[in-house]
Amino acid sequence: MKPIRVLLVEDHTVVREGLRALLDIEGGFEVVGEAADGLQAIERVRELCPDVVVMDIALPRLNGLDASRRILEEGPSPPKILILSAHADDVYIEKVASLGVSGYLVKQTSAHRLAEAIREIRKGNVFFSSSVAERLEGCERNTSEGTARFGRTGRPTRKSEHLTPREREVVQLIADGWANKQIAADLGISIKTVEKHRQSVMDKLDIHETASLTRYAISAGLIESSVQVTII
């Protein structure tokens, strides 16, 4: 039986090395590559064609949720995606529910549980930590009671969904403290274009201060807050 080809996406080297070691011990997996940010993850998927991507949320340059969205939108047979995060805020769980990823585990899970999740989603099943599954059900109940707004797709809508993919990238980098010159160099665009994207975002969101834009980015799940939520 062929091993399951896995791509690890995590910005901390020690965590990637630990995940690789855990999967080696479990057996039946081949870690074909690693990525340290969301944009690099997209490139690695194109190059390596993994079966499963284990994706963190808090990533530089492009967060794991937006990277997952772009990966799933690219091709007729995208890899399965398993979110593995230390955070389980409601905003992230709601976004995961709308993305179509195959699983969500909190990092406090055991190595065996991680291996089990990868095997199950490779088969076409979904796999969520029990605490995440319960909160997903709660989101669905709230939706059925009419507490969420819906767009044409029938799923909850947020202002961030009105932003273009490039605008979302710019928002994340601004919220991460990058200057316009740094953003332009990283994205391969001019500073003037960055300024136009920035102004467009602020006009769409009716936000006119960087501090408010950062608070918005956290509330919309574009970046993670510094407060970790422990799941028991």
Beta strands, then each sheet from edge to edge (+ up, - down):
strand 1: 4-9
strand 2: 29-35
strand 3: 52-55
strand 4: 80-85
strand 5: 103-106
strand 6: 127-128
sheet 1: 2+ 1+ 3+ 4+ 5+ 6+
end
